[in-house]
Amino acid sequence: MTTIHASTEQRIEDAVHTQHGPSAAHLNWLRAGVLGANDGIVSVAAVVVGVAAATTNNSMIIASGLAALVGGALSMALGEYVSVSSARDAQRASKVPVPPDEIVNPWHAGLASALAFIAGALLPFLAVVVVDGTAKIPVTVVAVLLALVLTGGVGARLGGAAPTRAVIRVLTGGTLTLALTFAVGSLFGVAVA
């Protein structure tokens, strides 16, 4: 009788866990990773496309891209650490007990975000550095938009959501960002050779 009761309780716990979906810790990593990758792609692409629209000086483009990559990765890590630390503090201060797998970890979020930012940022950075001449900006833009389709779709699937809405959302934001930074670079720069 005890064995039957224990196995029934286990099945109920399993069913409850399945109905609730991923744990807070899993969602913490997923959110930090997707946000970091998308931000790395878009923000570094915006910097290098804007600078490439302003100048043909490859040293300036590379220096700007590296600064954006390093600064962005550190900013994402710090931002995630501070944000998730606040969430963890609220969980600990709550009068409702929180299961251990639901307690968020600021170090995990910060590291995931920084690494994902770097992974995302490398694509536009390498595209703008490797490609020469007038193809530099168009190739970078196409590479960035393809990367955004991939990260939007993968992030949605990992989170159990439909990918179409996520892909449209990141493509719209990425396209607007690139268009605006290109316009700013063009206004203040020289003609691209």
HUGIFEN-V570707 format. One line per field, one symbol per residue. psi: psi as a letter, one per 40 degrees, with the letter a starting at -180 (. if undefined). burial: I if it has 9 or more other C-alpha atoms within 8 Angstrom, else O. Layout:
BEGIN
psi = ???
burial = ???
END
This chain:
BEGIN
psi = dddddddddddddddddddeaiidddddddddddddddddddddddddddddddiehdddddddddddddddddddddddddddddddddddeiehhhideehihdddddddddddddddddddddddddhiaeedddddddddddddddddddddddeeihdddddddddddddddddddddddddeaiih.
burial = OOOOOOOOOOOOOOOOOOOOOOIIIOIIIIOIIIIIIIIIIIIIIIIIIIIIIIIIOOOIIIOIIIOIIIOIIIOIIIIIIIIIIOIIOOIOOOOOOOOOOIIIIIOOIIIIIIIIIIIIIIIIIOIIIOIOOOOIIOIIIOIIIOIIIIIIIIIIIOIOOOIOOIIOOIIOOIIOIIOOIIIIIIOOIIIIO
END
